[in-house]
């Protein structure tokens, strides 16, 4: 699938969806056939500050990698649809938890506990909105910053 639920129909790639009350997102959220689970082993957010690595190159933001301690492969709530460019998807975001907020203050992906995944896929619109919550910070870890483009991990 393409990671852009609008398939290039907007000015920017629509990789994340947040406001499920907007008509275009409410339509996807209300239809179980348009919901999906996006499997991940980790996700990245960039540091707010740039770091001087002392290598004579411009300072750059570091990558902070988050994982879920109790799920080596975890599911993120998502929506998909067929677009002019084929099947396309986006991940649903929510408020950040205490671990993610210092790095990304606006949002984090909606990580689903295993027992909530079926409800995400088959439940009502109200169920989906209720599941759009930050994953417990104490069940996650973060590492970094790392700078793989400079060969520094």
C-alpha positions as CSV (number, residue, x, y, z in Angstrom):
1,X,0.0,0.0,0.0
2,X,1.0,3.6,-0.5
3,X,1.6,5.6,2.8
4,X,-0.8,8.5,1.8
5,X,-4.4,7.8,2.4
6,X,-5.4,10.4,-0.2
7,X,-3.1,9.0,-2.8
8,X,-1.4,12.3,-3.7
9,X,-4.7,14.2,-4.0
10,X,-3.6,16.8,-1.4
11,X,-0.7,19.3,-1.4
12,X,1.2,17.0,1.0
13,X,1.2,13.3,1.8
14,X,-1.5,12.4,4.2
15,X,0.4,9.8,6.3
16,X,-1.3,10.5,9.6
17,X,-4.9,11.3,10.5
18,X,-5.9,13.0,13.8
19,X,-9.3,14.8,13.8
20,X,-11.8,12.0,13.3
21,X,-14.7,14.5,13.4
22,X,-13.7,15.9,10.0
23,X,-16.1,14.5,7.4
24,X,-13.5,12.7,5.3
25,X,-12.0,11.0,8.3
26,X,-15.3,10.3,10.0
27,X,-16.4,8.5,6.9
28,X,-13.4,6.2,7.1
29,X,-13.6,5.8,10.9
30,X,-17.3,4.8,10.7
31,X,-16.7,2.1,8.1
32,X,-15.0,-1.1,9.5
33,X,-14.1,-2.1,6.0
34,X,-11.8,1.0,5.8
35,X,-10.0,0.4,9.0
36,X,-6.7,-1.5,9.2
37,X,-3.8,-2.3,11.6
38,X,-0.4,-1.1,10.8
39,X,2.3,-3.4,12.2
40,X,5.5,-1.8,13.6
41,X,8.5,-2.8,15.7
42,X,9.4,0.8,16.6
43,X,8.7,4.3,15.5
44,X,10.9,7.4,15.2
45,X,10.5,11.0,16.1
46,X,13.2,13.7,15.6
47,X,14.7,15.7,18.4
48,X,13.6,19.3,18.6
49,X,17.2,20.6,18.8
50,X,19.9,20.1,16.3
51,X,23.1,18.4,17.4
52,X,26.7,19.4,16.4
53,X,28.4,16.0,16.0
54,X,31.9,17.7,15.7
55,X,32.4,16.3,12.2
56,X,32.6,19.7,10.5
57,X,29.1,19.2,8.9
58,X,25.9,21.1,9.7
59,X,24.2,20.2,13.0
60,X,21.2,17.9,12.5
61,X,18.2,16.5,14.4
62,X,18.7,13.2,16.0
63,X,16.3,10.2,15.7
64,X,14.6,9.0,18.9
65,X,13.3,5.5,18.6
66,X,10.3,4.3,20.6
67,X,9.2,0.7,21.1
68,X,6.5,-1.1,23.1
69,X,8.0,-3.3,25.8
70,X,5.2,-5.8,26.0
71,X,4.7,-6.1,22.2
72,X,7.8,-6.7,20.0
73,X,5.5,-6.2,17.0
74,X,2.7,-3.8,17.8
75,X,-0.4,-2.6,15.9
76,X,-1.2,1.0,15.1
77,X,-4.8,2.0,14.3
78,X,-5.1,3.0,10.6
79,X,-7.5,3.7,7.7
80,X,-7.1,2.7,4.1
81,X,-8.9,3.3,0.9
82,X,-8.4,2.9,-2.8
83,X,-7.2,6.0,-4.6
84,X,-6.1,6.9,-8.1
85,X,-2.6,5.6,-7.1
86,X,-4.0,2.3,-5.7
87,X,-4.6,1.2,-2.1
88,X,-3.4,3.8,0.3
89,X,-3.3,4.1,4.1
90,X,-2.6,6.5,7.0
91,X,-2.0,5.9,10.7
92,X,-4.2,7.5,13.3
93,X,-2.6,9.8,15.8
94,X,-3.6,10.9,19.3
95,X,-2.3,13.1,22.1
96,X,1.3,12.1,23.1
97,X,2.0,10.3,26.3
98,X,4.6,11.5,28.9
99,X,7.4,9.6,27.1
100,X,6.7,11.0,23.6
101,X,5.6,14.5,24.5
102,X,9.1,15.9,25.2
103,X,10.2,14.9,21.7
104,X,6.9,15.4,19.8
105,X,4.5,17.7,21.7
106,X,1.6,17.5,19.3
107,X,0.8,13.8,18.7
108,X,1.8,10.2,18.7
109,X,0.6,7.2,16.8
110,X,-2.4,5.3,18.2
111,X,-0.9,2.1,19.5
112,X,-3.5,-0.6,20.2
113,X,-3.2,-3.2,23.0
114,X,-3.8,-6.7,21.6
115,X,-7.2,-6.9,23.3
116,X,-8.3,-3.7,21.5
117,X,-7.3,-4.7,18.0
118,X,-10.5,-6.5,17.1
119,X,-12.6,-3.6,18.4
120,X,-10.7,-1.2,16.2
121,X,-11.4,-3.4,13.2
122,X,-15.1,-4.3,13.8
123,X,-16.4,-1.8,16.4
124,X,-18.5,1.4,15.9
125,X,-17.3,4.9,15.1
126,X,-17.6,5.6,18.8
127,X,-15.4,2.6,19.7
128,X,-12.7,3.9,17.3
129,X,-12.8,7.4,18.8
130,X,-12.6,5.9,22.3
131,X,-9.5,3.8,21.3
132,X,-7.7,6.9,20.0
133,X,-5.7,7.3,23.2
134,X,-2.0,7.5,24.1
135,X,-0.4,4.1,24.9
136,X,0.8,3.9,28.5
137,X,4.3,5.5,28.7
138,X,5.4,2.9,31.3
139,X,4.9,0.1,28.7
140,X,7.2,1.8,26.2
141,X,10.9,2.7,26.0
142,X,12.9,5.2,24.0
143,X,16.5,5.2,22.8
144,X,18.6,7.8,21.0
145,X,19.4,10.2,19.7
146,X,21.0,8.4,16.9
147,X,22.3,9.9,13.6
148,X,22.3,7.0,11.0
149,X,22.8,9.4,8.1
150,X,26.2,10.2,9.6
151,X,27.0,6.7,10.6
152,X,26.7,7.6,14.3
153,X,24.5,5.3,16.3
